[in-house]
Amino acid sequence: MRKSNVKLVEEMSGYYKYKKKQWKKILKAGENIAKITEKVRIKYAKPEDSRYEEQMKIMQVEAEKMAEIAKDKDKVGALEDQQWQVRRLRQTCAICHKHLKIHIYPNLYKKKNGG
C-alpha cells in the first residue's frame, strides 16, 4: 500500500538526517500537497466560511514552503526547517478538521451507549 504524501513526511520528520532520495520524496510530497490543496480550494470553496478558506490557503503555502526547503536541501538548517514544516502542515490540518468537525480517528470518539 502506498503512503499518502502527508504520512510519508510525518514518518520522516523524526529522522536526524535525510538521504538524497528522502529529500526527493519530500520535494515531491510538498509539490503534491500544494497541487491537491489548490484543487480542493477551487472545487470545494466555501467563501462564506473564512476560517476554512484561511486554513486551506495556509495549507497550500506551507506545502509550497516544504517543496522550497527540499529544493535548497544543502542550506544550513534545512533539516530543522523541514521538520518545522511538517508540524505546520499537521497543525493546519488539525485546526481545519476540528473546525469542520471531521475526526480523523473516529474510533477515539465513539459514543457510549446508555447501558
TIMI-2910 file (N, C-alpha, C, CB; in pm, 1 decimal, decimal comma, always signed):
<rs>
+----------+----------+----------+----------+----------+----------+----------+----------+----------+----------+----------+----------+------+
!      n_x !      n_y !      n_z !     ca_x !     ca_y !     ca_z !      c_x !      c_y !      c_z !     cb_x !     cb_y !     cb_z ! resn !
+----------+----------+----------+----------+----------+----------+----------+----------+----------+----------+----------+----------+------+
!    +83,0 !   -117,3 !     +0,0 !     +0,0 !     +0,0 !     +0,0 !    +88,4 !   +124,8 !     +0,0 !    -94,9 !     -0,9 !   +120,8 !  Met !
!    +56,1 !   +218,8 !    -85,4 !   +132,7 !   +341,8 !    -98,3 !    +91,2 !   +441,1 !    +10,2 !   +113,3 !   +403,3 !   -238,4 !  Arg !
!   +187,6 !   +504,0 !    +72,4 !   +158,6 !   +601,5 !   +177,1 !   +116,6 !   +733,2 !   +115,8 !   +279,9 !   +621,8 !   +268,0 !  Lys !
!    +32,3 !   +805,0 !   +190,1 !     -5,5 !   +938,7 !   +145,5 !   +114,2 !  +1031,8 !   +160,8 !   -127,7 !   +992,0 !   +225,6 !  Ser !
!   +109,8 !  +1142,6 !    +91,5 !   +218,3 !  +1240,4 !    +99,2 !   +238,1 !  +1290,1 !   +241,9 !   +190,1 !  +1358,5 !     +6,3 !  Asn !
!   +128,4 !  +1315,5 !   +310,8 !   +136,5 !  +1365,9 !   +447,7 !   +196,6 !  +1261,1 !   +539,6 !     -2,0 !  +1407,6 !   +498,3 !  Val !
!   +149,5 !  +1137,5 !   +530,7 !   +202,1 !  +1030,3 !   +615,6 !   +351,3 !  +1007,4 !   +589,5 !   +123,8 !   +900,1 !   +591,7 !  Lys !
!   +390,7 !  +1017,2 !   +464,9 !   +530,9 !   +998,4 !   +428,7 !   +620,0 !  +1101,5 !   +498,7 !   +548,2 !  +1007,8 !   +276,4 !  Leu !
!   +583,6 !  +1228,4 !   +489,0 !   +667,8 !  +1332,0 !   +550,4 !   +657,4 !  +1329,5 !   +702,2 !   +628,7 !  +1470,3 !   +498,1 !  Val !
!   +542,0 !  +1289,9 !   +754,8 !   +529,3 !  +1275,3 !   +900,2 !   +625,1 !  +1168,7 !   +951,9 !   +384,3 !  +1239,6 !   +938,9 !  Glu !
!   +629,0 !  +1056,5 !   +882,0 !   +715,0 !   +946,0 !   +923,1 !   +862,1 !   +987,6 !   +923,2 !   +694,3 !   +825,6 !   +830,9 !  Glu !
!   +901,7 !  +1062,6 !   +822,2 !  +1042,0 !  +1101,9 !   +810,7 !  +1077,2 !  +1222,5 !   +897,4 !  +1074,8 !  +1132,3 !   +666,8 !  Met !
!   +979,2 !  +1289,8 !   +953,8 !  +1008,1 !  +1413,1 !  +1027,3 !  +1093,5 !  +1390,6 !  +1152,0 !   +879,1 !  +1479,8 !  +1066,9 !  Ser !
!  +1098,3 !  +1268,9 !  +1200,0 !  +1180,0 !  +1239,9 !  +1317,1 !  +1323,3 !  +1200,3 !  +1285,4 !  +1116,5 !  +1132,1 !  +1395,4 !  Gly !
!  +1356,0 !  +1188,0 !  +1159,5 !  +1491,5 !  +1149,1 !  +1121,0 !  +1590,3 !  +1260,7 !  +1156,7 !  +1498,1 !  +1117,1 !   +969,4 !  Tyr !
!  +1710,9 !  +1222,7 !  +1193,5 !  +1812,9 !  +1322,3 !  +1225,4 !  +1895,5 !  +1360,9 !  +1103,2 !  +1904,3 !  +1270,1 !  +1334,8 !  Tyr !
!  +1873,6 !  +1289,2 !   +992,1 !  +1943,3 !  +1318,9 !   +867,5 !  +1863,0 !  +1258,7 !   +752,1 !  +2090,0 !  +1263,1 !   +869,6 !  Lys !
!  +1857,7 !  +1331,6 !   +640,8 !  +1788,1 !  +1280,0 !   +522,7 !  +1889,2 !  +1244,0 !   +415,1 !  +1686,4 !  +1383,4 !   +468,7 !  Tyr !
!  +1861,7 !  +1134,0 !   +348,2 !  +1941,6 !  +1095,8 !   +232,0 !  +1885,2 !  +1168,5 !   +110,8 !  +1941,2 !   +940,2 !   +210,2 !  Lys !
!  +1960,2 !  +1165,0 !     +2,2 !  +1919,9 !  +1234,0 !   -120,5 !  +1781,3 !  +1188,8 !   -168,0 !  +2023,4 !  +1209,6 !   -230,8 !  Lys !
!  +1756,4 !  +1057,6 !   -165,2 !  +1628,2 !  +1007,2 !   -214,1 !  +1513,4 !  +1048,7 !   -121,2 !  +1632,9 !   +854,0 !   -227,5 !  Lys !
!  +1542,8 !  +1066,4 !     +7,3 !  +1439,1 !  +1112,9 !   +100,1 !  +1404,1 !  +1259,2 !    +73,2 !  +1485,6 !  +1095,4 !   +246,3 !  Gln !
!  +1505,7 !  +1339,5 !    +42,9 !  +1479,0 !  +1479,3 !     +7,2 !  +1392,2 !  +1486,6 !   -119,3 !  +1612,3 !  +1556,5 !    -14,3 !  Trp !
!  +1418,2 !  +1395,6 !   -214,0 !  +1337,0 !  +1392,2 !   -336,5 !  +1191,2 !  +1359,3 !   -303,7 !  +1393,9 !  +1288,5 !   -436,4 !  Lys !
!  +1171,2 !  +1264,6 !   -212,3 !  +1035,4 !  +1228,9 !   -171,5 !   +966,4 !  +1346,6 !   -102,2 !  +1037,9 !  +1106,5 !    -78,3 !  Lys !
!  +1040,6 !  +1417,9 !    -21,4 !   +984,8 !  +1534,4 !    +47,9 !   +948,5 !  +1642,9 !    -52,1 !  +1084,4 !  +1589,0 !   +151,9 !  Ile !
!  +1035,6 !  +1665,7 !   -148,4 !  +1008,5 !  +1765,2 !   -252,9 !   +880,1 !  +1728,8 !   -327,1 !  +1127,6 !  +1774,9 !   -352,2 !  Leu !
!   +870,4 !  +1604,0 !   -369,9 !   +752,2 !  +1558,0 !   -444,2 !   +626,1 !  +1567,4 !   -357,5 !   +772,4 !  +1412,6 !   -492,9 !  Lys !
!   +638,6 !  +1529,1 !   -231,1 !   +523,5 !  +1535,7 !   -140,0 !   +476,2 !  +1679,4 !   -123,1 !   +559,3 !  +1475,4 !     -2,9 !  Ala !
!   +568,9 !  +1771,6 !   -103,7 !   +532,6 !  +1912,6 !    -89,5 !   +462,1 !  +1964,9 !   -213,5 !   +656,3 !  +1996,4 !    -61,3 !  Gly !
!   +515,2 !  +1929,8 !   -329,8 !   +452,7 !  +1972,4 !   -455,6 !   +312,5 !  +1912,4 !   -470,8 !   +540,8 !  +1931,9 !   -575,4 !  Glu !
!   +300,7 !  +1782,7 !   -438,0 !   +171,1 !  +1715,5 !   -449,1 !    +67,8 !  +1774,2 !   -353,3 !   +187,0 !  +1566,5 !   -422,3 !  Asn !
!   +107,8 !  +1795,9 !   -229,3 !    +16,0 !  +1852,5 !   -130,1 !    -30,2 !  +1990,8 !   -174,9 !    +83,4 !  +1860,5 !     +9,3 !  Ile !
!    +62,6 !  +2071,5 !   -226,5 !    +26,9 !  +2205,5 !   -273,8 !    -71,4 !  +2198,6 !   -390,4 !   +152,9 !  +2282,6 !   -315,9 !  Ala !
!    -46,5 !  +2109,5 !   -485,6 !   -136,4 !  +2094,7 !   -602,1 !   -274,7 !  +2047,0 !   -559,6 !    -76,6 !  +1996,0 !   -704,3 !  Lys !
!   -278,5 !  +1947,2 !   -473,8 !   -406,6 !  +1892,5 !   -428,5 !   -483,8 !  +1998,6 !   -350,1 !   -384,6 !  +1766,1 !   -341,2 !  Ile !
!   -413,9 !  +2070,5 !   -264,3 !   -479,1 !  +2174,6 !   -184,8 !   -537,4 !  +2282,4 !   -274,6 !   -380,3 !  +2236,6 !    -85,4 !  Thr !
!   -463,3 !  +2319,5 !   -378,3 !   -514,2 !  +2420,2 !   -471,5 !   -642,7 !  +2370,8 !   -539,0 !   -407,1 !  +2454,4 !   -578,1 !  Glu !
!   -642,6 !  +2245,8 !   -582,4 !   -762,0 !  +2189,1 !   -646,5 !   -880,1 !  +2185,5 !   -549,8 !   -732,6 !  +2047,5 !   -698,6 !  Lys !
!   -853,4 !  +2144,7 !   -426,5 !   -959,1 !  +2137,9 !   -325,4 !  -1012,6 !  +2277,7 !   -295,4 !   -906,5 !  +2071,5 !   -195,9 !  Val !
!   -922,4 !  +2375,8 !   -287,4 !   -964,9 !  +2513,9 !   -261,2 !  -1059,6 !  +2564,5 !   -368,3 !   -843,7 !  +2606,1 !   -252,2 !  Arg !
!  -1036,6 !  +2523,0 !   -491,9 !  -1121,6 !  +2567,3 !   -603,1 !  -1252,4 !  +2487,2 !   -606,0 !  -1046,5 !  +2552,5 !   -738,2 !  Ile !
!  -1238,6 !  +2356,1 !   -600,4 !  -1356,1 !  +2269,1 !   -613,9 !  -1451,4 !  +2279,2 !   -494,9 !  -1311,7 !  +2125,3 !   -630,8 !  Lys !
!  -1396,2 !  +2291,1 !   -375,1 !  -1479,1 !  +2292,5 !   -254,3 !  -1471,3 !  +2426,9 !   -181,8 !  -1436,4 !  +2180,1 !   -159,8 !  Tyr !
!  -1461,6 !  +2532,9 !   -257,0 !  -1454,0 !  +2667,0 !   -198,0 !  -1576,1 !  +2693,6 !   -110,6 !  -1442,9 !  +2774,8 !   -308,4 !  Ala !
!  -1550,0 !  +2760,4 !     -0,3 !  -1657,3 !  +2799,8 !    +91,8 !  -1637,5 !  +2947,6 !   +126,1 !  -1657,4 !  +2710,3 !   +222,6 !  Lys !
!  -1669,5 !  +3036,4 !    +33,4 !  -1644,5 !  +3179,0 !    +56,3 !  -1710,9 !  +3233,2 !   +182,9 !  -1692,3 !  +3258,0 !    -62,1 !  Pro !
!  -1819,5 !  +3168,4 !   +224,4 !  -1890,5 !  +3213,3 !   +344,6 !  -1820,2 !  +3167,5 !   +473,3 !  -2034,5 !  +3161,0 !   +342,8 !  Glu !
!  -1723,9 !  +3078,0 !   +460,9 !  -1653,2 !  +3023,2 !   +576,7 !  -1507,8 !  +3070,7 !   +573,7 !  -1660,6 !  +2867,0 !   +578,1 !  Asp !
!  -1483,5 !  +3185,5 !   +632,5 !  -1349,4 !  +3246,2 !   +625,5 !  -1244,1 !  +3161,3 !   +695,4 !  -1351,5 !  +3385,6 !   +687,3 !  Ser !
!  -1281,0 !  +3090,3 !   +801,5 !  -1184,5 !  +3006,1 !   +872,9 !  -1135,1 !  +2892,5 !   +782,6 !  -1247,9 !  +2948,3 !  +1001,9 !  Arg !
!  -1227,8 !  +2827,9 !   +715,0 !  -1193,3 !  +2720,1 !   +622,5 !  -1104,1 !  +2773,6 !   +509,8 !  -1321,6 !  +2655,5 !   +564,0 !  Tyr !
!  -1144,9 !  +2882,8 !   +450,0 !  -1068,4 !  +2941,3 !   +339,2 !   -927,7 !  +2978,5 !   +384,4 !  -1140,4 !  +3065,4 !   +283,3 !  Glu !
!   -917,0 !  +3035,2 !   +503,5 !   -785,3 !  +3074,4 !   +556,7 !   -695,8 !  +2952,7 !   +578,9 !   -801,6 !  +3151,7 !   +688,8 !  Glu !
!   -750,8 !  +2846,2 !   +638,4 !   -671,7 !  +2726,1 !   +665,3 !   -627,6 !  +2656,5 !   +536,5 !   -751,7 !  +2629,1 !   +751,5 !  Gln !
!   -714,1 !  +2654,7 !   +437,1 !   -676,8 !  +2593,6 !   +309,7 !   -565,5 !  +2673,4 !   +241,3 !   -799,5 !  +2583,5 !   +217,4 !  Met !
!   -571,9 !  +2804,2 !   +251,7 !   -466,2 !  +2887,8 !   +194,3 !   -333,7 !  +2863,1 !   +267,7 !   -505,3 !  +3038,1 !   +201,7 !  Lys !
!   -340,8 !  +2855,7 !   +400,0 !   -220,4 !  +2828,5 !   +479,9 !   -162,1 !  +2692,6 !   +442,1 !   -252,8 !  +2832,9 !   +631,8 !  Ile !
!   -247,8 !  +2591,9 !   +424,7 !   -200,4 !  +2457,5 !   +387,7 !   -122,9 !  +2461,9 !   +256,7 !   -318,9 !  +2359,2 !   +375,7 !  Met !
!   -176,5 !  +2531,9 !   +159,3 !   -109,5 !  +2540,6 !    +30,1 !    +25,3 !  +2611,5 !    +44,2 !   -198,4 !  +2614,2 !    -71,7 !  Gln !
!    +28,9 !  +2721,2 !   +116,9 !   +153,3 !  +2797,1 !   +136,3 !   +256,9 !  +2712,5 !   +209,1 !   +126,1 !  +2927,2 !   +215,1 !  Val !
!   +215,3 !  +2643,0 !   +314,7 !   +310,1 !  +2561,1 !   +392,0 !   +363,5 !  +2445,2 !   +308,5 !   +243,0 !  +2507,0 !   +519,4 !  Glu !
!   +281,6 !  +2386,3 !   +224,6 !   +327,1 !  +2277,9 !   +136,4 !   +426,5 !  +2331,6 !    +33,6 !   +206,5 !  +2211,1 !    +64,9 !  Ala !
!   +400,0 !  +2450,8 !    -18,5 !   +493,0 !  +2513,0 !   -113,2 !   +626,7 !  +2542,2 !    -45,3 !   +432,8 !  +2643,2 !   -170,9 !  Glu !
!   +621,6 !  +2586,1 !    +80,5 !   +745,7 !  +2609,8 !   +156,7 !   +822,9 !  +2479,5 !   +174,6 !   +714,0 !  +2672,4 !   +295,3 !  Lys !
!   +749,3 !  +2371,8 !   +200,0 !   +812,7 !  +2240,7 !   +215,7 !   +891,6 !  +2204,2 !    +90,6 !   +707,1 !  +2132,6 !   +245,5 !  Met !
!   +832,4 !  +2224,7 !    -24,6 !   +899,9 !  +2194,6 !   -151,1 !  +1021,7 !  +2284,4 !   -169,6 !   +803,0 !  +2211,5 !   -269,7 !  Ala !
!  +1008,7 !  +2411,5 !   -134,3 !  +1121,5 !  +2504,7 !   -148,4 !  +1238,9 !  +2464,2 !    -58,7 !  +1076,6 !  +2648,2 !   -114,4 !  Glu !
!  +1208,6 !  +2423,6 !    +63,2 !  +1314,3 !  +2379,4 !   +154,8 !  +1385,5 !  +2257,5 !    +96,8 !  +1255,9 !  +2346,5 !   +295,0 !  Ile !
!  +1309,3 !  +2164,2 !    +41,4 !  +1368,9 !  +2042,9 !    -16,8 !  +1456,1 !  +2076,6 !   -137,7 !  +1258,6 !  +1943,2 !    -57,9 !  Ala !
!  +1416,6 !  +2178,6 !   -213,8 !  +1499,0 !  +2220,4 !   -328,4 !  +1632,7 !  +2276,9 !   -282,6 !  +1424,7 !  +2324,9 !   -412,9 !  Lys !
!  +1632,7 !  +2340,2 !   -165,0 !  +1753,5 !  +2402,6 !   -111,4 !  +1804,5 !  +2321,5 !     +7,6 !  +1726,0 !  +2549,7 !    -69,7 !  Asp !
!  +1805,1 !  +2189,4 !     -8,4 !  +1835,7 !  +2095,8 !    +99,7 !  +1975,3 !  +2108,4 !   +159,7 !  +1818,3 !  +1958,6 !    +50,3 !  Lys !
!  +2068,3 !  +2167,7 !    +86,6 !  +2205,7 !  +2178,1 !   +136,0 !  +2228,2 !  +2301,5 !   +223,8 !  +2301,8 !  +2180,9 !    +19,2 !  Asp !
!  +2127,6 !  +2383,0 !   +235,3 !  +2135,9 !  +2502,8 !   +318,6 !  +2144,4 !  +2460,7 !   +465,9 !  +2012,9 !  +2596,6 !   +294,2 !  Lys !
!  +2226,2 !  +2531,5 !   +542,6 !  +2237,6 !  +2503,3 !   +685,1 !  +2100,7 !  +2522,1 !   +750,0 !  +2344,4 !  +2595,2 !   +752,2 !  Val !
!  +2058,9 !  +2422,3 !   +827,4 !  +1930,5 !  +2428,9 !   +896,3 !  +1813,1 !  +2375,7 !   +816,3 !  +1902,7 !  +2568,5 !   +934,2 !  Gly !
!  +1838,1 !  +2323,2 !   +696,1 !  +1728,7 !  +2273,8 !   +611,1 !  +1651,9 !  +2160,5 !   +678,6 !  +1783,6 !  +2226,1 !   +476,2 !  Ala !
!  +1722,2 !  +2071,0 !   +744,8 !  +1656,4 !  +1959,2 !   +812,2 !  +1557,5 !  +2010,5 !   +917,3 !  +1761,1 !  +1866,5 !   +877,9 !  Leu !
!  +1602,6 !  +2102,9 !  +1001,2 !  +1516,7 !  +2158,6 !  +1105,2 !  +1399,0 !  +2235,2 !  +1044,2 !  +1597,7 !  +2250,7 !  +1197,4 !  Glu !
!  +1426,8 !  +2308,6 !   +937,1 !  +1318,8 !  +2380,8 !   +868,6 !  +1214,9 !  +2284,1 !   +815,7 !  +1374,5 !  +2465,9 !   +753,6 !  Asp !
!  +1262,8 !  +2172,8 !   +761,3 !  +1171,2 !  +2072,1 !   +706,7 !  +1086,4 !  +2010,8 !   +816,9 !  +1249,1 !  +1962,2 !   +633,0 !  Gln !
!  +1148,7 !  +1980,2 !   +928,4 !  +1074,2 !  +1923,3 !  +1040,0 !   +967,1 !  +2021,6 !  +1089,5 !  +1170,3 !  +1886,0 !  +1154,8 !  Gln !
!  +1000,6 !  +2149,5 !  +1089,9 !   +905,1 !  +2253,3 !  +1129,1 !   +787,1 !  +2256,6 !  +1031,5 !   +974,3 !  +2391,6 !  +1134,6 !  Trp !
!   +816,1 !  +2243,0 !   +902,1 !   +709,4 !  +2247,0 !   +802,0 !   +609,9 !  +2132,8 !   +821,2 !   +768,8 !  +2241,0 !   +661,5 !  Gln !
!   +659,6 !  +2015,7 !   +857,2 !   +569,7 !  +1902,9 !   +881,6 !   +476,4 !  +1936,7 !   +998,5 !   +650,7 !  +1772,5 !   +911,3 !  Val !
!   +532,3 !  +1998,1 !  +1101,4 !   +448,7 !  +2038,0 !  +1215,1 !   +344,4 !  +2141,1 !  +1173,3 !   +535,6 !  +2094,2 !  +1328,3 !  Arg !
!   +384,8 !  +2234,1 !  +1087,5 !   +290,7 !  +2336,5 !  +1039,6 !   +177,7 !  +2272,2 !   +959,3 !   +364,2 !  +2442,0 !   +953,3 !  Arg !
!   +210,0 !  +2175,6 !   +875,8 !   +106,5 !  +2105,2 !   +799,6 !    +11,0 !  +2031,2 !   +893,6 !   +170,7 !  +2006,2 !   +700,0 !  Leu !
!    +65,4 !  +1961,0 !   +989,9 !    -18,0 !  +1886,2 !  +1084,8 !   -107,7 !  +1979,4 !  +1163,8 !    +69,0 !  +1804,5 !  +1180,3 !  Arg !
!    -50,9 !  +2091,2 !  +1207,1 !   -128,1 !  +2188,5 !  +1283,6 !   -242,2 !  +2245,4 !  +1199,2 !    -37,1 !  +2301,9 !  +1333,6 !  Gln !
!   -213,0 !  +2278,6 !  +1075,6 !   -314,4 !  +2334,4 !   +986,0 !   -424,1 !  +2232,0 !   +959,6 !   -250,6 !  +2379,7 !   +853,2 !  Thr !
!   -385,5 !  +2106,9 !   +935,5 !   -485,1 !  +2000,6 !   +915,8 !   -574,0 !  +1987,3 !  +1039,6 !   -415,4 !  +1865,4 !   +885,1 !  Cys !
!   -512,8 !  +1983,0 !  +1155,4 !   -588,2 !  +1963,5 !  +1279,1 !   -687,1 !  +2077,8 !  +1302,9 !   -492,3 !  +1951,4 !  +1398,1 !  Ala !
!   -644,2 !  +2200,6 !  +1280,5 !   -731,7 !  +2316,6 !  +1300,1 !   -851,0 !  +2309,9 !  +1204,7 !   -653,1 !  +2448,4 !  +1278,7 !  Ile !
!   -824,4 !  +2279,7 !  +1079,6 !   -930,6 !  +2274,3 !   +979,0 !  -1025,9 !  +2158,4 !  +1006,4 !   -870,7 !  +2261,1 !   +838,4 !  Cys !
!   -971,7 !  +2040,4 !  +1037,3 !  -1055,9 !  +1925,0 !  +1065,3 !  -1143,8 !  +1950,3 !  +1187,2 !   -970,2 !  +1800,3 !  +1086,7 !  His !
!  -1086,4 !  +2010,1 !  +1288,8 !  -1164,9 !  +2041,2 !  +1409,2 !  -1276,2 !  +2140,3 !  +1374,3 !  -1073,4 !  +2099,4 !  +1521,7 !  Lys !
!  -1243,3 !  +2240,8 !  +1297,8 !  -1341,6 !  +2340,3 !  +1254,8 !  -1456,2 !  +2275,3 !  +1177,4 !  -1274,3 !  +2447,7 !  +1168,6 !  His !
!  -1423,1 !  +2179,4 !  +1092,4 !  -1524,3 !  +2111,5 !  +1011,0 !  -1588,4 !  +1992,4 !  +1082,4 !  -1462,4 !  +2064,8 !   +881,3 !  Leu !
!  -1543,6 !  +1969,0 !  +1206,1 !  -1592,2 !  +1855,8 !  +1287,0 !  -1565,6 !  +1721,6 !  +1218,4 !  -1742,6 !  +1870,9 !  +1314,6 !  Lys !
!  -1447,3 !  +1711,3 !  +1159,0 !  -1402,6 !  +1587,7 !  +1095,5 !  -1305,9 !  +1519,9 !  +1191,2 !  -1335,3 !  +1615,0 !   +955,8 !  Ile !
!  -1335,7 !  +1398,3 !  +1229,4 !  -1247,4 !  +1324,2 !  +1318,2 !  -1168,2 !  +1224,0 !  +1235,6 !  -1327,5 !  +1252,9 !  +1430,8 !  His !
!  -1038,2 !  +1241,3 !  +1233,8 !   -950,1 !  +1154,0 !  +1157,3 !   -946,1 !  +1014,2 !  +1218,5 !   -808,7 !  +1213,1 !  +1150,4 !  Ile !
!   -956,5 !  +1008,7 !  +1349,8 !   -954,2 !   +880,7 !  +1419,4 !  -1087,6 !   +862,1 !  +1491,5 !   -834,5 !   +873,2 !  +1519,7 !  Tyr !
!  -1195,2 !   +829,1 !  +1416,7 !  -1328,7 !   +822,4 !  +1476,7 !  -1341,3 !   +721,0 !  +1590,2 !  -1428,8 !   +789,5 !  +1371,0 !  Pro !
!  -1256,9 !   +617,8 !  +1588,5 !  -1265,4 !   +518,7 !  +1695,7 !  -1229,7 !   +578,6 !  +1831,7 !  -1173,7 !   +400,9 !  +1665,5 !  Asn !
!  -1162,7 !   +692,4 !  +1833,0 !  -1132,1 !   +759,2 !  +1959,6 !  -1252,0 !   +834,8 !  +2014,6 !  -1015,5 !   +854,6 !  +1941,7 !  Leu !
!  -1351,1 !   +855,0 !  +1930,2 !  -1465,9 !   +937,4 !  +1968,5 !  -1597,9 !   +861,2 !  +1963,1 !  -1474,1 !  +1058,5 !  +1878,8 !  Tyr !
!  -1593,4 !   +730,7 !  +1981,4 !  -1715,4 !   +651,3 !  +1977,4 !  -1807,5 !   +696,0 !  +2091,2 !  -1683,3 !   +498,9 !  +1988,1 !  Lys !
!  -1933,7 !   +708,5 !  +2056,0 !  -2032,3 !   +745,8 !  +2158,1 !  -2064,3 !   +624,0 !  +2241,9 !  -2161,6 !   +803,8 !  +2093,9 !  Lys !
!  -2079,1 !   +647,6 !  +2371,0 !  -2112,0 !   +538,9 !  +2463,4 !  -2262,6 !   +517,6 !  +2465,0 !  -2059,6 !   +569,5 !  +2606,5 !  Lys !
!  -2300,6 !   +392,0 !  +2463,9 !  -2443,0 !   +359,2 !  +2474,4 !  -2488,4 !   +375,3 !  +2619,1 !  -2470,7 !   +214,5 !  +2424,2 !  Asn !
!  -2612,3 !   +400,9 !  +2636,4 !  -2666,1 !   +425,3 !  +2769,1 !  -2674,4 !   +301,9 !  +2857,5 !  -2800,2 !   +484,6 !  +2756,7 !  Gly !
!  -2619,4 !   +188,3 !  +2819,3 !  -2638,0 !    +69,4 !  +2900,3 !  -2522,0 !     +0,3 !  +2946,6 !  -2711,8 !    -20,5 !  +2833,4 !  Gly !
+----------+----------+----------+----------+----------+----------+----------+----------+----------+----------+----------+----------+------+
</rs>
